[in-house]
Amino acid sequence: MTLSTPFHPIRFISVCCLSMLAIALSAHAQDRELSGKDGFGVVVTSAPKSTPSLLGESEDRRIWTAGGEYQRRLLSARNLRWSYRAGVMPLFEESDPTVLAVKDFFGTTSLTPYRPITASGAPVAYLLGLGPVLPVYGPRQRTFGFAATPIGMRLNLLNRLRVQPTLAIDAGFVYSSRDVPIDYSSRFNFTVSMGPGLEILNRTHSSVRFEYLYSHMSNGGLGINNPAVDSMALRISVDHYRH
């Protein structure tokens, strides 16, 4: 297994923002705006693979969530809408790589299964003159939990176009059925997500939104271990707005 290419979040977000701005400007500039102050919707998030980057150490974690969100419009102008956002995700799953054994010059030795921080396939040790000790991976372990993001903001630009660039940031927590991402970390973790997106208006009271977010999960020192998880996540929302 090869190591991942280093991730450059500032460069990535800059390219995304410029691309989304170009898409929005190409849309027909119809004079439309979401008519309601309050928005309710369903939201699904998928982060298919974590990589060590800004703050996180854990590798090859897969996370997905599903639930609902609420938005409240705080400010609306010709080219800008600023909203408060909160989300509740009763469906949360993280799957982790699992080491079942080690293989060396003498053969394979079974271990009590454990979830490693890194999952690159690199040797876990070297035997002097006899070569490396390699991990043997087994089926991934799945952990379920509950997540919420009670603190969030979203900025919509070009507020009267059918396709609107967005920028979101939110903070919250996860409580899981066991410690994640490894043993002796914590069942309770803090989360922060931020990134650009596109909101597409179906009618004046509903929309579909696609966002690509940098997501960070950490227990903040609550556990013995804290190998935080950094990943890029796709979040899809379908919202209905009312007065």
C-alpha positions as CSV (number, residue, x, y, z in Angstrom):
1,M,0.0,0.0,0.0
2,T,1.4,3.4,-1.0
3,L,1.4,6.6,1.0
4,S,-1.2,9.2,0.0
5,T,-0.1,12.4,-1.8
6,P,0.2,15.4,0.6
7,F,-3.0,17.4,0.8
8,H,-2.9,21.2,0.4
9,P,-6.2,22.6,1.7
10,I,-5.6,26.2,0.9
11,R,-4.8,25.5,-2.7
12,F,-7.7,23.1,-3.0
13,I,-10.3,25.5,-1.5
14,S,-9.1,28.3,-3.7
15,V,-9.5,26.2,-6.8
16,C,-13.0,25.1,-5.7
17,C,-14.1,28.7,-5.0
18,L,-12.9,29.9,-8.3
19,S,-14.6,27.0,-10.1
20,M,-17.9,27.5,-8.3
21,L,-17.9,31.3,-9.0
22,A,-17.4,30.6,-12.7
23,I,-20.3,28.1,-12.7
24,A,-22.6,30.5,-10.9
25,L,-21.8,33.4,-13.2
26,S,-22.6,31.3,-16.2
27,A,-26.1,30.6,-14.8
28,H,-29.0,32.8,-16.0
29,A,-29.2,35.7,-13.7
30,Q,-32.9,35.4,-12.9
31,D,-34.2,37.6,-10.1
32,R,-35.1,34.9,-7.6
33,E,-34.4,34.4,-3.9
34,L,-35.4,31.8,-1.3
35,S,-38.7,33.1,0.1
36,G,-38.5,31.6,3.6
37,K,-36.5,32.6,6.6
38,D,-36.4,29.0,8.1
39,G,-35.1,26.0,6.3
40,F,-35.5,22.3,7.2
41,G,-33.8,19.5,5.3
42,V,-32.2,16.1,5.1
43,V,-28.4,15.8,4.9
44,V,-26.0,13.0,4.1
45,T,-22.2,13.2,4.5
46,S,-19.5,10.8,3.2
47,A,-15.8,11.0,4.0
48,P,-14.3,7.9,2.2
49,K,-10.7,8.1,3.5
50,S,-8.8,10.1,6.1
51,T,-5.2,11.1,5.5
52,P,-2.7,12.6,7.9
53,S,-2.7,16.3,7.1
54,L,-3.2,19.5,9.1
55,L,-4.0,18.2,12.6
56,G,-5.0,14.5,12.3
57,E,-2.7,11.5,12.4
58,S,-5.2,8.6,11.7
59,E,-5.1,7.0,8.3
60,D,-7.7,5.3,6.2
61,R,-10.8,6.0,8.3
62,R,-14.1,6.0,6.5
63,I,-17.0,8.1,8.0
64,W,-20.6,8.7,6.9
65,T,-23.5,10.4,8.6
66,A,-27.2,10.9,7.8
67,G,-29.7,13.2,9.5
68,G,-31.4,16.6,9.3
69,E,-30.5,20.2,9.4
70,Y,-32.1,23.6,10.3
71,Q,-31.2,27.0,8.8
72,R,-32.3,30.5,9.9
73,R,-31.6,33.4,7.6
74,L,-29.9,36.2,9.5
75,L,-29.1,38.6,6.7
76,S,-30.1,38.9,3.1
77,A,-28.9,41.4,0.5
78,R,-28.7,41.6,-3.3
79,N,-25.6,39.4,-3.5
80,L,-25.3,37.8,-0.1
81,R,-27.2,35.6,2.3
82,W,-25.9,34.8,5.8
83,S,-27.6,32.0,7.7
84,Y,-27.2,30.1,11.0
85,R,-27.1,26.3,10.6
86,A,-27.4,23.4,12.9
87,G,-27.5,19.7,12.2
88,V,-28.4,16.4,14.0
89,M,-27.1,13.1,12.6
90,P,-28.6,10.1,14.5
91,L,-26.8,7.9,12.0
92,F,-23.0,8.0,12.3
93,E,-20.6,5.3,11.3
94,E,-16.8,5.1,11.3
95,S,-14.9,2.1,9.9
96,D,-11.3,1.5,10.8
97,P,-8.5,-0.7,9.5
98,T,-7.7,-3.7,11.7
99,V,-4.5,-5.6,12.3
100,L,-5.0,-9.3,13.0
101,A,-1.4,-10.6,12.9
102,V,2.2,-9.8,12.0
103,K,4.4,-11.6,9.5
104,D,8.2,-11.9,9.7
105,F,11.1,-14.1,8.8
106,F,9.7,-16.9,11.0
107,G,6.1,-16.8,9.8
108,T,2.8,-15.3,10.9
109,T,1.9,-14.6,14.5
110,S,-1.7,-13.9,15.4
111,L,-2.5,-10.9,17.6
112,T,-5.4,-9.6,19.5
113,P,-7.1,-7.5,16.8
114,Y,-6.4,-3.8,17.1
115,R,-7.0,-0.6,15.1
116,P,-3.7,1.0,14.1
117,I,-3.2,4.8,13.7
118,T,-1.5,4.4,10.4
119,A,-2.5,1.9,7.7
120,S,0.1,2.3,5.0
121,G,1.4,-1.3,5.3
122,A,4.8,-0.1,6.5
123,P,6.7,-2.4,8.8
124,V,5.9,-2.2,12.5
125,A,9.4,-3.3,13.5
126,Y,12.7,-4.8,12.1
127,L,14.4,-8.0,13.1
128,L,18.2,-7.5,13.1
129,G,19.5,-9.2,10.0
130,L,16.2,-11.0,9.4
131,G,14.1,-8.3,7.7
132,P,10.9,-6.4,8.5
133,V,7.9,-7.3,10.7
134,L,4.8,-6.6,8.5
135,P,1.2,-6.1,9.7
136,V,-1.5,-8.4,8.4
137,Y,-4.9,-6.6,8.0
138,G,-8.3,-8.2,8.4
139,P,-11.9,-7.0,8.0
140,R,-12.5,-3.4,9.0
141,Q,-14.1,-2.7,12.3
142,R,-17.3,-0.6,12.3
143,T,-18.4,1.8,15.1
144,F,-21.7,3.5,15.3
145,G,-22.7,6.7,17.1
146,F,-24.7,10.0,17.2
147,A,-23.4,13.3,15.9
148,A,-24.6,16.9,16.1
149,T,-23.4,20.3,14.9
150,P,-25.2,22.9,16.9
151,I,-22.9,25.8,15.9
152,G,-22.7,26.6,12.3
153,M,-22.8,29.4,9.7
154,R,-23.3,29.5,6.0
155,L,-22.6,32.3,3.5
156,N,-24.4,32.3,0.1
157,L,-22.9,34.6,-2.6
158,L,-24.7,35.9,-5.7
159,N,-27.9,35.5,-3.8
160,R,-30.3,36.1,-6.7
161,L,-28.9,33.4,-9.1
162,R,-30.3,29.9,-9.5
163,V,-26.8,28.5,-8.8
164,Q,-25.2,30.1,-5.7
165,P,-21.6,29.5,-4.4
166,T,-21.6,28.9,-0.6
167,L,-19.1,28.8,2.2
168,A,-19.9,26.9,5.4
169,I,-18.3,26.3,8.8
170,D,-19.8,24.3,11.7
171,A,-18.7,22.8,15.0
172,G,-20.1,20.0,17.0
173,F,-19.5,16.6,18.6
174,V,-19.8,12.8,18.1
175,Y,-20.6,10.2,20.8
176,S,-19.9,6.7,19.6
177,S,-20.5,3.1,20.9
178,R,-16.8,2.7,21.7
179,D,-13.5,4.7,21.5
180,V,-12.7,6.1,18.0
181,P,-10.5,6.1,16.1
182,I,-8.4,3.6,18.2
183,D,-8.7,2.0,21.6
184,Y,-8.0,4.2,24.7
185,S,-8.9,7.4,22.8
186,S,-12.5,8.5,23.6
187,R,-16.1,7.8,22.9
188,F,-16.7,11.6,22.8
189,N,-15.1,13.6,20.1
190,F,-15.3,17.2,18.9
191,T,-15.8,18.0,15.2
192,V,-15.1,21.0,13.0
193,S,-16.0,21.2,9.3
194,M,-15.5,24.0,6.7
195,G,-15.5,24.4,3.0
196,P,-17.1,25.6,-0.2
197,G,-20.3,24.4,-2.0
198,L,-23.0,25.0,-4.5
199,E,-26.7,25.6,-3.8
200,I,-29.1,25.0,-6.6
201,L,-32.6,26.5,-6.3
202,N,-35.4,24.2,-7.5
203,R,-38.1,26.8,-6.7
204,T,-38.3,29.8,-4.5
205,H,-38.8,27.6,-1.4
206,S,-36.5,24.6,-2.0
207,S,-32.9,23.8,-2.9
208,V,-30.3,21.1,-3.3
209,R,-26.8,21.8,-2.0
210,F,-23.4,20.1,-2.6
211,E,-20.5,20.9,-0.3
212,Y,-16.9,19.7,-0.2
213,L,-15.6,20.1,3.3
214,Y,-12.4,19.7,5.3
215,S,-13.4,17.8,8.4
216,H,-11.5,17.4,11.6
217,M,-12.4,15.1,14.6
218,S,-10.5,15.1,17.9
219,N,-11.2,14.2,21.5
220,G,-9.3,17.4,22.6
221,G,-7.2,15.5,25.1
222,L,-10.1,13.7,26.9
223,G,-8.6,10.3,26.2
224,I,-5.2,8.6,26.8
225,N,-4.6,8.7,23.0
226,N,-5.7,11.4,20.6
227,P,-4.8,10.5,17.0
228,A,-7.3,13.0,15.4
229,V,-9.0,12.3,12.1
230,D,-8.7,14.7,9.1
231,S,-10.6,13.9,6.0
232,M,-12.4,15.5,3.0
233,A,-16.1,15.0,3.0
234,L,-18.9,15.4,0.5
235,R,-22.1,16.7,2.1
236,I,-25.4,16.7,0.2
237,S,-28.5,18.5,1.5
238,V,-32.1,18.9,0.3
239,D,-33.8,21.8,2.0
240,H,-37.3,23.2,2.1
241,Y,-37.8,26.9,3.3
242,R,-40.8,28.5,4.8
243,H,-41.7,31.9,6.3
